[in-house]
């Protein structure tokens, strides 16, 4: 900031002095007409040397160096100029001053400062979101604890610590999803919707498979025996519960007689060879069907189809005896799929007994096939009535397994997506069954949390995935959340500052022949000048902003400049003169409420000569004119010239 202040002092201190014959002579020489003469238009310059005497013309006629250039009837080079137009002539006066370096430095500072303001605002809002949502604290506890100690203006120094907490939380996310669902605020959902309890139980069953505390056959059996199914109220959930019971009966009826614990080559189910021989034995297979038919009857398995009363599964079988032959193929296919699980189970079992490391991919594939076996079992039920809707409860276990893979593969963006897919699926299941207004409200609040939390979690994933400083910077530059950094002026009785605004603007009053960043209807706004503001606390701030120069053309060029194949910015040579930047005017500006560093401005500017920087022609200038516009910009105070704070800051 000291460097900027020095540049600004040199810029305004040397070029706007009361007298500077060098620049004054340049200004006059550049405004000579076709006859190489000047007229009264230059009196505003010459007045500094002739004491603003009304007899300037007579005095010049006696000056041996000036008299040959002076013509009382002469006009300036700009035929549109009017005698005594100080703003037009000030621009001419400053045209000769090369301020390319100053303009580039200041525009770079504005761009970087705007990014920093938005980044600080993001972290501020992130912390507020964590404070207001206990779900996030439960899901990402280390991140929440770290944010309590975050100093936003030193966020760059704290990024390593934040990234560590992001990494640790994302690696444990599979074990904390069910904790979110157990929070008191969702107690009504837990008590009224067994879908919540089933979701929690299914996640824990998947964890048991991951850790080796259960196997695929046990998963089917335990899933079917969950007590939560007994409280099912929706048709889909009741059908799901009974489909699982059917699947469990088939699974248990085809289990291998070998002991998978003592025999490393044993599987969980009989082999394809064994089932082929079994199905080929007509008597044995018919008796088998009779035994499981009796199990369906004893377990009182029934399904709801359409709007009719629940139908016993055995009655569906009785009405579709011709389908029994198809059952043979279903059983054969079931064992073919189960044999793939057997193969994975043998590998896992053998490595466990030999104390060898089991790879994450082996566990993931094993769980995937286990879920596929359950899914295939549901098809047996629909053999007897295709209209049986068993819901889609396996979406959650599949998402949990995909989440497991995302974590060990370090695909943290996908991990966030699958974690929030679990929440969204649960939200959908509840919403499908909810009738009570209170429950609907809680479920809507749950959905709102999911939608608001997802971008923050994705940001955490981007930060963890970043492998270099450049990637970390890119993650910060790509923040998509609403901004929220506070501004000193919003809590001041008055604030006087050297000020800039960087953002977008809309211009009225038609277009000019040359399409440029200055006269397009929509474009970049980057005025720099002085503002005086009055703070409204949480209501924002009101400012009168007087721009002195405009860097819109330069910022527009820098934001859209070409890059090479290696990502390096292509440098173009161009020269910028002070007169091309000079753009006086006035804006009434409203700083948005709370901690949002955005402002709305309405007003006008005159100039500048610099209309556009072209990649081939360099700096392009045209005659300046008045432009009336409105802008929405990031509020960037470069430094305060004076400030009086309110006696009590509004929180």
SULUR-V676542 format. One record per residue. OMEGA is omega as a letter, one per 20 degrees, with the letter a starting at -180 (* if undefined). Layout:
omega: {OMEGA:OMEGA}
This chain:
omega: {r:r:r:a:r:a:a:r:r:a:a:a:a:a:a:r:a:r:r:a:a:a:r:r:r:a:a:a:a:r:r:a:a:r:r:a:r:a:a:r:a:a:a:r:a:a:r:a:a:r:r:a:r:r:a:a:a:a:a:a:r:r:a:a:a:a:a:a:a:r:a:a:a:r:r:r:r:a:a:a:r:a:r:r:a:a:a:a:r:r:r:a:a:a:a:a:r:a:a:a:r:a:r:a:a:r:r:r:r:a:a:r:r:r:r:r:a:r:r:r:r:a:r:a:r:a:r:r:r:a:a:a:r:r:a:r:r:a:a:a:a:r:r:r:a:a:r:a:a:r:a:a:r:a:a:r:a:a:r:r:r:a:r:r:r:a:a:a:a:r:a:a:a:a:a:r:a:r:r:a:a:a:a:a:r:a:r:r:a:a:a:a:r:r:a:a:r:r:r:a:a:r:r:r:r:r:r:r:a:a:r:r:r:r:a:a:r:r:a:a:a:r:a:a:a:a:a:r:a:a:a:r:a:r:a:a:r:r:r:a:a:r:r:r:r:r:a:r:r:a:a:a:a:r:r:r:r:r:a:a:a:a:a:a:r:r:a:r:r:a:r:r:a:a:r:r:a:a:r:r:a:a:a:a:r:r:r:r:r:a:a:r:r:r:r:a:a:a:r:r:a:a:r:a:a:a:a:r:r:a:r:a:a:r:r:r:a:a:a:a:r:a:a:r:r:r:a:a:r:a:r:r:r:a:r:r:r:a:r:r:r:a:r:a:r:a:a:a:a:r:r:a:a:a:r:a:r:a:r:r:r:r:a:a:r:r:r:r:r:r:r:r:r:a:a:a:r:a:r:r:a:r:a:r:a:a:r:r:a:r:a:a:a:r:a:r:r:r:r:r:r:r:r:r:r:a:a:r:a:r:a:r:r:r:r:a:a:r:a:r:r:r:a:r:r:r:r:a:r:a:a:a:a:r:a:a:a:r:r:r:r:a:r:r:r:r:r:r:a:a:a:a:a:a:r:r:r:r:r:r:r:r:r:a:a:a:a:r:a:r:r:r:r:r:r:a:a:r:a:a:r:a:a:r:a:a:a:a:a:a:a:r:r:r:r:a:r:b:r:r:a:a:a:a:r:a:r:r:r:a:r:a:a:r:a:r:a:a:r:a:r:a:r:r:a:r:r:a:a:r:r:a:r:a:r:a:r:a:r:a:r:a:r:a:r:r:r:r:r:a:a:a:a:r:r:r:a:a:a:a:a:r:r:r:r:r:a:a:r:a:r:r:r:a:a:r:a:a:r:a:a:a:a:r:r:r:r:a:r:r:a:a:r:a:a:a:r:a:r:a:r:r:a:r:r:r:i:r:a:a:a:r:a:a:a:a:a:a:r:a:r:a:a:r:a:r:r:a:r:a:r:a:r:a:a:r:a:r:a:r:r:a:r:a:r:a:a:a:r:a:*}
